[in-house]
Every structure is written in C-alpha cells, then in structure tokens.
C-alpha cells in the first residue's frame, strides 16, 4: 500500500510539473492552452535527440530544450494567441487545439513515429525505498517542481516583472494605460511557461522511460485535469492538483484495475469541482461572462434567399446520383458530423457555454440503437429515436451538476462528462460488450427495405439533417430560443428577471445531446461496428470546432463547417504526409480571420 | 485610419488566400477525387491491391512496418513475373486507422476497377467500418492484421490470414504451464486484448494454472505500477502479459526496475521495438510466436534474407504479416485469375498457400471462419537481444 502511494506521488509530480506551465499561461492570458501538452511532448522528443543521438549531458540538454521550447512559446503567442486577444476565449482554446495538431505531427515527421527508450540523463532506479525503487531523477524532479512553484509564486508577487504580469492578467487595458508593455509581458509569460513545459518533458521522459512523439498528449490531458483540480491560474494549486490526482489514480487503479482508469481520473475531476467549483486553490470567479461571447452575439447568420433554399436541397439530393459512391460516403460523414454539431448552436451559440464532451451523447446514441436494432430487433427508426432520447436523458443526468460551475470550468468539466460516458460504456460489459465492440449492426431499414447503397443512405441522412435543421431553426426563433439566447447575452440580467439560467442551459444541452445521439445512431448503422475507442476526445473537439467554424449563430453554418473540417482531410488527401499539418493551419487561419464563422456576418 | 486600412488589407489578403486554397483543393478534388468513378479504369497491363493503413497519426509506426513488408512483397511478385503476366501495383490510402476515414474512402476503392483486393487496416474498428462496402462490391477484404474474433463476421468477402486466438492462446497457456503453476496476468484493454485474454484464461484453467491476480490496462497509461505492485505482491511464479511491444516493455521495465521483480515473464512482442525498449530487462522473456527472424521455417528464412537485403535490419511480425498478405493474394491469383472473382475463388479453393508462420510450409483457409486453419507456433525466448527458439 505504501509503495502504491509512493509511485502515485511520483507520477503525480510528473503531472504537477506540466500543470505549472498551464496554470501560468491561464493566469496571465486567460487561455486554456491545449497546445501546452504538445510543447511538452516536443521538449521530450528534443531532449531524447540531444541525450541519445548527440549524447549530451543533463545540463546542456536542459538549457537547449528550454531555449527551443521557449522559442516555440514565443511563436505560439505572437502568431496565434495575440491576434485572438480581444476575442471570446473559445477562439484561443480552439486555435491551441489546432497548434497542438501541428506540433504533434511535426514532431512525428522530424523524429519518426516509434516508441524509444529515453536516455538516463540521471540515474532513475538507484534508491530502494519501502518496496519500490526510485531514482535521483525523481528526487531532482520533485525539488524542481517545488523550486519552480515557489520561484514563480514569489516572482509574481514581489518581482517587478511579475507584478506587471499580474496586472496584465487582471486588466489588460488598465495595464496598458499605466505604461506596462503588455505585449512583451505576455510574450515573456509564454516563453517561461513553454520553457518549463520543455524541461518538464525531460524529467517526465526519464520517469516514463519509454517515449514517442504522441506520448505528450496523454500526459498533457491529465496534467490539464490536474491544473483544473488545483484551480486554474494558481501555482500551488497546480502542484497540489497534480499530486492529488497522481495519488487518487494510483489508489483507484490499485483497487479497481487500470480498465477503470478514465473513470477514476475524470470522476475525481467532477467530484472535486462539485465540492470546490473553482478548484482547490482557485479564487472565486466573480465574472462569469459567456466563453463564446461575440462569437454569436456580434454576428448574424446570412439568410438564404427563399428561392435558393429549394434549389440547394434539390442539388444536394441529386448530387450523389450524378457523382461516385465516394461522394456519397464522404457526404454521409459530413452530414452526420453536421448533425452532431448543429445542436451546439443552442448550447455554445445561444447559451454561450462551450461543450467539449459531445463524444459522450454520440456514443450513447450509437450504442442504444446498435443494441435495440441489432440485438433486440427493434425497427430502425425506433432505434434511432431511442438513441436520441437515451443520449439526451443520460447526458443530462451526468451533466446536471456541471451547470453550477462557471467559465472554463464548465468547458473542462464537459470533457470529463464525455470521457466518463465512454468509460462507463467500456465498464458495462454485459450490455455493451465493453472493449470488444458490437459487430453486425444492420444497415438502415425502412418499411422492410434495406438501404444498401451509399446513395440511399446519403438520402436518408440528408432527410434527418434537414428535419433537424428545421426543428433547431424553429426553436431558435421561438420564445424558448430567445430565453436561452438572453442567458448567453447577459446571464446576470436574465437571472435578475427570474430566469433559472442553469435549468435552461441544461435544457439546451439536452436538445443538443438528443441530436448528437441521433447522429451517433446513424453512424453506428453506417459503420455496422462500434467500440469505445471510436469516441475519443478528438471527436468532441472536432464537433465543437465544426460548430464554431460554421458560425455559432448559424445552424446552416454547421453544415458548411462540417464540409470544411470533415471534408478537408479527404480533399487534402493528395498531399499525403503533411495533410494534418495543413489542416491545422487552415483551422487557425479561419479562426483568426473569420471569427464570426464562415456563414455569418459581423454586426 | 491607416491602422484600420492596414488590418483590413491584411485580412483581405489572407482571407483571399484561404478561400483560394479551399477553392483550389476542391477544384482538384472535383476532377480527381469525386469524379464519376472512371479514374483508375483497369489497364490491361496491371492490377492493383488497395492498402488502407495509418501513414500518419498515433499508429503511424505500424503503418511504416506494414509498408516495408508490402513493398517488398510486391517487388518480389513482379520480379517473379507478376500475376497472370500482369504487373501488380499497390494503391496506398492513409486512414490514420480512423473509422470515419476508412468508411469514407471505401467506396472510392470499391469503384476503382483496377483494384482486385483490399488489405488493411491496422485496427479492427477502422477495418470493420469499411468491410460492408467491400462486401457489397464483392471485393475481397483481406484484413491481415485483424485478429479480433468477430472480424470476418461482416460477410463472405471478409477474410483474414490471422490464426484464431483460440488456437494461439491454447499453445500460449501450454507454454506457461511448463514452468508456472501460479501466475499474475495483465492484458491490454481493447477488443483484441480482451478476447485473447479470455481464451488464455479458459485454457490456463484447464491446465490447472491458478491466476492469482489479473487486470487490464489502457493503451495510453504511462505508469503501470498501481497494477503491477499487487501483481508482484501476489507472489506468482510468473507474470503473463498479453498486449503489444511498447506496453510489454513498459510492464517488464516497471517490474524489474521499479518493483524489483525477478521471476519469469511471459509476453512482450516479437518486434525490434520491444527488444530495444526492454533492453536487459527483457532478457529471458518467453512467448510463443508465429514468426521470428531465426525461424526454421524455410519460407520465413527466405523472407528474412530478402528483408535484410532491402532494409538492413531484421523484420518483425508486422513486416512478415503484411509481406505474406501480398504473396498470398498473388499466389492465389496465379492459380485462378487476376480479377476480383479470381481472388475470392482462390481463397476458397487453393489449399497450399505458402505459410510463413510456425513450422508448416503451406496453409489453407478454414471455410467457415475465413481464417487460417490451425497451425503450430514457435516457442521463443529472448536471449542476447534476439528471440530464439527453445523447447
């Protein structure tokens, strides 16, 4: 037991050292930096190269890695984050996801894809301690974590530059007026945080012993959870959050096995946020301005002229019969993702709440219909509708406590909700077959006629998409839609006139989850096979990105967003290796230069 | 005023570039990608096998190993006169082993008349999302890496040269039973790991092995001490691992380096990756395997020689299975015809496909499971940085 605690503590320390940089950036720029994990992974791979290919020792490795990752941080801030400064925070959040994609793929192209042993820059297993062996490297990492935490805290509190950083964080405009060079301050904080991420990569590399260009992202996500648990923006919080999470995970996995890992990690997140809505050390957030802000408020969707609508529908209907099967199958993917994203125009658009867990309801819909139709022989339409209902009900139950939180905490809690849903599907093996997945899900069947060809399935999905478009447009125009929108525009004012904001947010989410569930069910009947690994966090972030790109105020826009984001990897197929990098660049460019979304104009 | 102008011009420029790029790509795509299926009309002088594989993304390392084997296979087939006098080609499609992408690309492959069979993808989920399309197009889907027990259930055009886990794990349990009566077992939490472990457990029980601790682990877990501490504390004769190379190395490194475990270890994977990552901790690793560079199987020996000549390194299991898939299909077509029907007929009728795994030199398909019929495997031990055959 003691040995489990020790390993949990050491692993938690690895989370803590990564979480420190995330919290610093959040504190200074109010950005949930999802690229931090990629910078950290990049630092790990550069250190591997310096240590094993060039054979450098620990000190030159630390210096060089800090220099290079610091430079990456500078570029990240000047090229991507600064241009988004006056935008709602969801813009920067999505842009950093794009940067993460670019960095991870670049790292793969530079260093190759295989897993390799990290050089032992410091002895790693030389100290026998109560049943486990730890190393000098672990001790140094622990001292480093404490030193960084204390150093940063003191620097922010007493240093001249540190005070300037804090002033900038509190009120950028006021800081500018008293003569603080705000741009430089933000650049410096990104450089420091990214250099820290790189150095963390060296020590976590030694701790993990085996590394690959993709190992940054899994540690990075957990470190994000650690920073959130500790309270975003708090240095001691990052460390305590990391250690707490490490120990909770170790004890949980020790007792329930590693199969329940995600359930433990994200369960801890949700439980701690319920008790302490701003994390263990976070300050109470007075303002809870909607994260999506002017993404919707300042923009108006384009109107499709009355005569054009029917023409577009007919064109969409006829197209698959004129083009190849490939057109239909890509079209189906695009429409399914558009369906999953369209509901977010209610949650993230109207109610102003970022939802990063849509993979959850999609998976619920897929599993419900797969089981009902495939095993219990219900009819296809019943299966799909029940898929939507189950997704709406279960997601609402799991998400209900989340709406009490505010700002970024809701966004991160929804990540937890998505992961918990998928983890539960994995655990409920008797019903869901767990990791084995469900095979032989029948093709869509209507009135005894099976829709075999891609063209027929395309028409079916198109019909569902148009029905959803109609319903969502109607809701948005209705009294209910206006009420939800008022919450997004001014939550305080809406509460003061007696609107229960959290209940309406939950309702908007339930509607979005219903349609995401239907999209998931259609997906299951098209693939004919599903397993839990098909609904990762990447699915959730893709769905939100589609909604944002299309224009959060525009349900039609989500179709356009899906054409770009689901279609682009297919369209970019001719460029092979670099296509995901180009995709990431395209994503960032659109976010920077088309903030209101593709299908909306600025007001 | 000037500032505003400056911004709007810059925005305009970049906006125009983005739009231009989008238009350009969609225009290209209109011509080549979404054309009405006439692209790649079968030319009389060559036939193609389509490959769905992860060239990029988290499984790219496996994609690289596949490509080495596939390229070598096709080179040899063509050097030996091709298939029915025609040149054999490979058409590669990067899917990142993502079901959304395999499902999208499948009709494009099916519509290409020059394609006579499809091989890949890496994961079962990605493969099985594409299978229904191939089934309908009456195009053989030959999932050489898909050992999941349900893989061939989509229909009679879905085949795999993978042996069933029931056969493999029976022999694995027998190997373990030779030296251990009391074991702790850990396995990877995915469709393959789950079904493989279930078969292993069944056979182990029959052989009287007692399993004193068991746990699955997620593929992306970076610290496995919390499950390996109770595994060690249960004082087993051996720790059995069912999974892949990188995670196998993590298990054995954690056991030996961190937890001071000195007992027997069964598992890992026959790849250079596992051997390198586990280093001295991996020495003494035992497992049964279909293939090793030192295999005494004459077909395998010939393959190893060719692989070393081409890539200056030893091949692993993934290189071998991908290589063999091309040889199988070409061998079959040379006995029937170089068409889609020919491939299907060959898998149904040919009973002497060259066998690279285990000790047999030929194999045929079990017609009800559409998998390789039972075979025997090699008992291996990692000694001096090489998997060597033991008894």
HADDOCK unambig.tbl for C-alpha pairs under 7 A between the chains (distance, minus, plus):
assign (segid A and resid 4 and name CA) (segid B and resid 226 and name CA) 5.79 0.50 0.50
assign (segid A and resid 4 and name CA) (segid B and resid 229 and name CA) 6.96 0.50 0.50
assign (segid A and resid 7 and name CA) (segid B and resid 225 and name CA) 6.74 0.50 0.50
assign (segid A and resid 113 and name CA) (segid B and resid 60 and name CA) 6.08 0.50 0.50
assign (segid A and resid 113 and name CA) (segid B and resid 61 and name CA) 5.01 0.50 0.50
assign (segid A and resid 114 and name CA) (segid B and resid 61 and name CA) 5.31 0.50 0.50
assign (segid A and resid 115 and name CA) (segid B and resid 246 and name CA) 6.55 0.50 0.50
assign (segid A and resid 116 and name CA) (segid B and resid 277 and name CA) 6.03 0.50 0.50
assign (segid A and resid 117 and name CA) (segid B and resid 277 and name CA) 5.44 0.50 0.50
assign (segid A and resid 125 and name CA) (segid B and resid 257 and name CA) 6.15 0.50 0.50
assign (segid A and resid 125 and name CA) (segid B and resid 258 and name CA) 6.38 0.50 0.50
assign (segid A and resid 131 and name CA) (segid B and resid 259 and name CA) 6.82 0.50 0.50
assign (segid A and resid 132 and name CA) (segid B and resid 258 and name CA) 5.56 0.50 0.50
assign (segid A and resid 132 and name CA) (segid B and resid 259 and name CA) 5.06 0.50 0.50
assign (segid A and resid 133 and name CA) (segid B and resid 257 and name CA) 6.98 0.50 0.50
assign (segid A and resid 133 and name CA) (segid B and resid 258 and name CA) 4.65 0.50 0.50
assign (segid A and resid 133 and name CA) (segid B and resid 259 and name CA) 6.28 0.50 0.50
assign (segid A and resid 134 and name CA) (segid B and resid 258 and name CA) 6.70 0.50 0.50
assign (segid A and resid 208 and name CA) (segid B and resid 222 and name CA) 6.29 0.50 0.50
assign (segid A and resid 210 and name CA) (segid B and resid 277 and name CA) 6.90 0.50 0.50
assign (segid A and resid 214 and name CA) (segid B and resid 58 and name CA) 6.36 0.50 0.50
assign (segid A and resid 218 and name CA) (segid B and resid 220 and name CA) 6.60 0.50 0.50
assign (segid A and resid 250 and name CA) (segid B and resid 226 and name CA) 5.27 0.50 0.50
assign (segid A and resid 253 and name CA) (segid B and resid 226 and name CA) 5.88 0.50 0.50
assign (segid A and resid 253 and name CA) (segid B and resid 227 and name CA) 6.59 0.50 0.50
assign (segid A and resid 254 and name CA) (segid B and resid 226 and name CA) 4.71 0.50 0.50
assign (segid A and resid 254 and name CA) (segid B and resid 227 and name CA) 5.43 0.50 0.50
assign (segid A and resid 257 and name CA) (segid B and resid 215 and name CA) 5.31 0.50 0.50
assign (segid A and resid 257 and name CA) (segid B and resid 216 and name CA) 6.51 0.50 0.50
assign (segid A and resid 257 and name CA) (segid B and resid 227 and name CA) 6.32 0.50 0.50
assign (segid A and resid 258 and name CA) (segid B and resid 215 and name CA) 6.69 0.50 0.50
assign (segid A and resid 258 and name CA) (segid B and resid 216 and name CA) 5.80 0.50 0.50
assign (segid A and resid 258 and name CA) (segid B and resid 217 and name CA) 4.49 0.50 0.50
assign (segid A and resid 258 and name CA) (segid B and resid 218 and name CA) 6.37 0.50 0.50
assign (segid A and resid 258 and name CA) (segid B and resid 227 and name CA) 6.90 0.50 0.50
assign (segid A and resid 259 and name CA) (segid B and resid 189 and name CA) 6.48 0.50 0.50
assign (segid A and resid 259 and name CA) (segid B and resid 216 and name CA) 5.45 0.50 0.50
assign (segid A and resid 259 and name CA) (segid B and resid 217 and name CA) 5.32 0.50 0.50
assign (segid A and resid 259 and name CA) (segid B and resid 218 and name CA) 6.15 0.50 0.50
assign (segid A and resid 323 and name CA) (segid B and resid 34 and name CA) 6.56 0.50 0.50
assign (segid A and resid 323 and name CA) (segid B and resid 35 and name CA) 6.45 0.50 0.50
assign (segid A and resid 323 and name CA) (segid B and resid 36 and name CA) 4.90 0.50 0.50
assign (segid A and resid 324 and name CA) (segid B and resid 34 and name CA) 6.18 0.50 0.50
assign (segid A and resid 324 and name CA) (segid B and resid 35 and name CA) 6.37 0.50 0.50
assign (segid A and resid 324 and name CA) (segid B and resid 36 and name CA) 4.54 0.50 0.50
assign (segid A and resid 324 and name CA) (segid B and resid 37 and name CA) 5.35 0.50 0.50
assign (segid A and resid 325 and name CA) (segid B and resid 107 and name CA) 5.34 0.50 0.50
assign (segid A and resid 325 and name CA) (segid B and resid 108 and name CA) 6.65 0.50 0.50
assign (segid A and resid 326 and name CA) (segid B and resid 34 and name CA) 6.56 0.50 0.50
assign (segid A and resid 326 and name CA) (segid B and resid 104 and name CA) 6.67 0.50 0.50
assign (segid A and resid 326 and name CA) (segid B and resid 105 and name CA) 6.53 0.50 0.50
assign (segid A and resid 326 and name CA) (segid B and resid 107 and name CA) 4.82 0.50 0.50
assign (segid A and resid 326 and name CA) (segid B and resid 108 and name CA) 4.71 0.50 0.50
assign (segid A and resid 327 and name CA) (segid B and resid 34 and name CA) 5.68 0.50 0.50
assign (segid A and resid 329 and name CA) (segid B and resid 103 and name CA) 6.99 0.50 0.50
assign (segid A and resid 329 and name CA) (segid B and resid 104 and name CA) 4.96 0.50 0.50
assign (segid A and resid 329 and name CA) (segid B and resid 107 and name CA) 6.87 0.50 0.50
assign (segid A and resid 330 and name CA) (segid B and resid 104 and name CA) 4.93 0.50 0.50
assign (segid A and resid 333 and name CA) (segid B and resid 100 and name CA) 6.89 0.50 0.50
assign (segid A and resid 333 and name CA) (segid B and resid 104 and name CA) 6.98 0.50 0.50
assign (segid A and resid 435 and name CA) (segid B and resid 189 and name CA) 6.59 0.50 0.50
assign (segid A and resid 435 and name CA) (segid B and resid 190 and name CA) 4.90 0.50 0.50
assign (segid A and resid 435 and name CA) (segid B and resid 191 and name CA) 4.93 0.50 0.50
assign (segid A and resid 436 and name CA) (segid B and resid 190 and name CA) 6.53 0.50 0.50
assign (segid A and resid 436 and name CA) (segid B and resid 191 and name CA) 3.92 0.50 0.50
assign (segid A and resid 436 and name CA) (segid B and resid 194 and name CA) 6.66 0.50 0.50
assign (segid A and resid 437 and name CA) (segid B and resid 191 and name CA) 6.58 0.50 0.50
assign (segid A and resid 439 and name CA) (segid B and resid 150 and name CA) 6.95 0.50 0.50
assign (segid A and resid 440 and name CA) (segid B and resid 154 and name CA) 6.22 0.50 0.50
assign (segid A and resid 527 and name CA) (segid B and resid 103 and name CA) 6.82 0.50 0.50
assign (segid A and resid 527 and name CA) (segid B and resid 129 and name CA) 4.25 0.50 0.50
assign (segid A and resid 527 and name CA) (segid B and resid 130 and name CA) 6.97 0.50 0.50
assign (segid A and resid 528 and name CA) (segid B and resid 129 and name CA) 6.44 0.50 0.50
assign (segid A and resid 529 and name CA) (segid B and resid 125 and name CA) 6.90 0.50 0.50
assign (segid A and resid 529 and name CA) (segid B and resid 128 and name CA) 6.19 0.50 0.50
assign (segid A and resid 529 and name CA) (segid B and resid 129 and name CA) 6.08 0.50 0.50
assign (segid A and resid 530 and name CA) (segid B and resid 125 and name CA) 6.78 0.50 0.50
assign (segid A and resid 531 and name CA) (segid B and resid 125 and name CA) 6.89 0.50 0.50
assign (segid A and resid 571 and name CA) (segid B and resid 25 and name CA) 6.21 0.50 0.50
assign (segid A and resid 571 and name CA) (segid B and resid 26 and name CA) 6.42 0.50 0.50
assign (segid A and resid 571 and name CA) (segid B and resid 29 and name CA) 5.82 0.50 0.50
assign (segid A and resid 572 and name CA) (segid B and resid 25 and name CA) 6.87 0.50 0.50
assign (segid A and resid 577 and name CA) (segid B and resid 56 and name CA) 6.61 0.50 0.50
assign (segid A and resid 593 and name CA) (segid B and resid 11 and name CA) 6.23 0.50 0.50
assign (segid A and resid 593 and name CA) (segid B and resid 15 and name CA) 6.41 0.50 0.50
